[in-house]
């Protein structure tokens, strides 16, 4: 193992410019197209390449980016955006209302777009004048601005849509994509006509996927990386004890979940997919508190809902259930008459494999024989998207609006509804929650929906994260955001 770590350091130690920032990521990116991308690490790269219509600040307030201001119609069924002047795409074409319409229409209609469900309430996109665009809605849709603060709001030069489809987007962000070698690195270089050029201090950023947490830390300690995201909680003492490093943390919107295949293809045809008693038995076998202690040194937040415990839209009537091994055994025996075997798919990173192994051991005590299948993250997502799984561990990086933490998995048309859970009553409740901006009303609808999907268990939500970054002490200007993204504005190396 020591020799492997030493080799990893050697491989990442090639000379680089002093103005080159090197970021170690937990996995590789899927397709670098805002229309198609679904991975968390893809959003980290997009933060440097593709500016959005709006963004969030560290307190989750919507703030201007490519749109400088906006207003809602009195009936909340139209949103007018006023665009920033004198913005250029990275191919030197102008950013304007026509470009916004082209992007949003692509996201809404292109067959391969993963943004269709997010923008489904948009009926039409109208160009009012070169710097004004109006989004006309089918019904009031409270999450829309939050949707536009993510990939659905990323603007790509319309002439480059075909390049974006193959993973080479030309955007309006501070860095342009220079090179990608899958499973090795992505390099982006500064765009000299960026509208906010004074905020950009680095010439280049190199993103390196390194699934092994120990290897990421060794490379940071050796000076081959400047930032690593998702530091293992067990490595906090090592970072705090190293004067060359700095620890930054914040509570995350992100959570980890186990998606179960209910209705998507032949691999759903198991007692786990067909019988809710089996899924209830599996949940009863899992001790979320023990999982948090063993894998995360107690630093994370055990959770059983897509909303964080104690947050505005969390359902206090359904707290994290304790482990109940006797009930797990009883339910499984009633449903299957004996032991039951299924495959749990996970990414190859160290943390997710540890989580899978602990779930495997806990479930085994209840009568489950769990086979662990570890796949490279993009292959794992690809398989899940086509229904080639029985259960899979996944991360959702979290969003400021509650709808995007629920509907993506659990709405009938959710773009990450891999297991094809579809309950019309749940869909109606989620729709009603989207149609009002009143917090008390939204709380009621989300909690009623939770009562339904928590009983059906198409997902077993496991824990909410603490975001942990380890930084070189030479790096200044880093701001932690609860969405986990690394925004390059203001970053500089001394």
Rosetta blueprint (number, residue, H / E / L):
1 X L
2 X H
3 X H
4 X H
5 X H
6 X H
7 X H
8 X H
9 X H
10 X H
11 X H
12 X L
13 X L
14 X L
15 X L
16 X L
17 X L
18 X L
19 X L
20 X E
21 X E
22 X E
23 X E
24 X E
25 X E
26 X L
27 X L
28 X L
29 X L
30 X L
31 X L
32 X L
33 X L
34 X L
35 X L
36 X L
37 X L
38 X L
39 X L
40 X H
41 X H
42 X H
43 X H
44 X H
45 X H
46 X H
47 X H
48 X H
49 X H
50 X L
51 X L
52 X E
53 X L
54 X E
55 X E
56 X E
57 X L
58 X L
59 X L
60 X L
61 X L
62 X E
63 X E
64 X E
65 X L
66 X L
67 X E
68 X E
69 X E
70 X E
71 X E
72 X E
73 X L
74 X L
75 X L
76 X L
77 X L
78 X E
79 X E
80 X E
81 X E
82 X E
83 X E
84 X L
85 X L
86 X L
87 X L
88 X E
89 X L
90 X L
91 X L
92 X L
93 X L
94 X E
95 X L
96 X L
97 X H
98 X H
99 X H
100 X H
101 X H
102 X H
103 X H
104 X H
105 X H
106 X H
107 X H
108 X H
109 X H
110 X L
111 X L
112 X L
113 X L
114 X L
115 X L
116 X L
117 X L
118 X L
119 X L
120 X L
121 X L
122 X E
123 X E
124 X E
125 X E
126 X E
127 X E
128 X E
129 X E
130 X L
131 X L
132 X E
133 X E
134 X E
135 X E
136 X E
137 X E
138 X L
139 X L
140 X L
141 X L
142 X L
143 X L
144 X H
145 X H
146 X H
147 X H
148 X H
149 X L
150 X L
151 X H
152 X H
153 X H
154 X E
155 X L
156 X E
157 X L
158 X H
159 X H
160 X H
161 X H
162 X H
163 X H
164 X H
165 X H
166 X L
167 X L
168 X L
169 X L
170 X L
171 X E
172 X L
173 X L
174 X L
175 X E
176 X E
177 X E
178 X E
179 X E
180 X E
181 X E
182 X L
183 X L
184 X L
185 X E
186 X E
187 X E
188 X E
189 X E
190 X E
191 X L
192 X L
193 X L
194 X L
195 X L
196 X L
197 X H
198 X H
199 X H
200 X L
201 X L
202 X L
203 X L
204 X E
205 X E
206 X E
207 X E
208 X E
209 X E
210 X L
211 X L
212 X L
213 X H
214 X H
215 X H
216 X H
217 X H
218 X H
219 X H
220 X H
221 X H
222 X L
223 X L
224 X L
225 X L
226 X L
227 X E
228 X E
229 X E
230 X L
231 X L
232 X L
233 X H
234 X H
235 X H
236 X H
237 X H
238 X H
239 X H
240 X H
241 X L
242 X L
243 X L
244 X L
245 X E
246 X E
247 X E
248 X E
249 X E
250 X E
251 X E
252 X E
253 X E
254 X E
255 X E
256 X E
257 X E
258 X E
259 X E
260 X E
261 X L
262 X L
263 X L
264 X L
265 X L
266 X H
267 X H
268 X H
269 X L
270 X L
271 X H
272 X H
273 X H
274 X H
275 X L
276 X H
277 X H
278 X H
279 X H
280 X H
281 X H
282 X H
283 X H
284 X H
285 X H
286 X L
287 X L
288 X H
289 X H
290 X H
291 X H
292 X H
293 X H
294 X H
295 X H
296 X H
297 X L
298 X L
299 X L
300 X L
301 X E
302 X E
303 X L
304 X L
305 X L
306 X L
307 X L
308 X L
309 X L
310 X L
311 X L
312 X L
313 X L
314 X L
315 X L
316 X L
317 X L
318 X L
319 X L
320 X L
321 X L
322 X L
323 X L
324 X L
325 X H
326 X H
327 X H
328 X H
329 X H
330 X H
331 X H
332 X H
333 X H
334 X H
335 X H
336 X H
337 X L
338 X L
339 X L
340 X E
341 X E
342 X E
343 X E
344 X E
345 X E
346 X E
347 X E
348 X L
349 X L
350 X H
351 X H
352 X H
353 X H
354 X H
355 X H
356 X H
357 X H
358 X H
359 X H
360 X H
361 X H
362 X H
363 X H
364 X H
365 X H
366 X H
367 X L
368 X E
369 X E
370 X E
371 X E
372 X E
373 X E
374 X E
375 X E
376 X L
377 X H
378 X H
379 X H
380 X H
381 X H
382 X H
383 X H
384 X H
385 X H
386 X L
387 X L
388 X L
389 X L
390 X L
391 X E
392 X E
393 X E
394 X E
395 X E
396 X E
397 X L
398 X L
399 X L
400 X L
401 X L
402 X L
403 X H
404 X H
405 X H
406 X H
407 X H
408 X H
409 X H
410 X H
411 X L
412 X L
413 X L
414 X L
415 X L
416 X L
417 X L
418 X L
419 X L
420 X L
421 X L
422 X L
423 X L
424 X H
425 X H
426 X H
427 X H
428 X H
429 X H
430 X H
431 X H
432 X H
433 X H
434 X H
435 X L
436 X L
437 X L
438 X L
439 X H
440 X H
441 X H
442 X H
443 X H
444 X H
445 X H
446 X H
447 X H
448 X H
449 X H
450 X H
451 X H
452 X H
453 X H
454 X H
455 X H
456 X H
457 X L
458 X L
459 X E
460 X E
461 X E
462 X E
463 X E
464 X E
465 X E
466 X E
467 X E
468 X E
469 X E
470 X E
471 X E
472 X E
473 X L
474 X L
475 X E
476 X E
477 X L
478 X L
479 X L
480 X L
481 X L
482 X L
483 X L
484 X L
485 X L
486 X L
487 X L
488 X L
489 X L
490 X L
491 X L
492 X E
493 X E
494 X L
